[in-house]
C-alpha cells in the first residue's frame, strides 16, 4: 500500500500529491497534539470527579471512573453525557440529594475543563498563547459545536504552520527577551 501510494508522488501530477502529503503530515501531527492534550484533560476530569464520587460513597467506583475517563475524551460534551449514568447511580444510592451534589460537581468540572484545563493544555501542547487558544476554542464551539472544540485548535495551528508563523514565547534561542 505504501509503495502504491508512493507512485502518486512519482507521477506526472507529483506536485499535487507532494503538497497533499506535506499538508496531510502537518495536519496529522497537529491533530495528534490535540488528542494528547484531550487525554490529559480526561485524566484530570476523571480524577476530580472520582474524588467526589468516593466522598459520596457511590458503589462501583472503578467502573464509574473508567466510564468518566472514556466519556471525558469527548471535549466538553463528555462531562455532560457522563452525568446521566452518574445521576442514576446517585439517585439509587442517596436520592435527590446525591443528584444535586452530582449536578454541582459536573458544573464545576465542566467549567474547570472549558475555561482552565482545555485552554491551558491546548496552549502548552501547541505552543500557542492561552488567549489565542481560548478564543479559537470559543469560536470553534460557537460555529461547529463539539467538532469545533476537537478540530479548532489543530486547524488553527495547521494554518499558522503553513503560513510560517512561529511563536517563541518571548525569548530567542539564547533565552534573551525579544523586543
Secondary structure, DSSP 8 states (H G I E B T S, - for coil): -HHHHHHHHTSTTHHHHHHHHHHHHHHHHHHHHHHHHHHHHHHHHHHHHHHHHHHTT-S-HHHHHHHHHHHHTSTTHHHHHHHHHHHHHHHHHHTHHHHHHHHHHHHHHHHHIIIIIHHHHHHHHHT--HHHHHHHHHHHHHHHTHHHHHHHHHHHHHHHHHHT----TTB-TT--B--
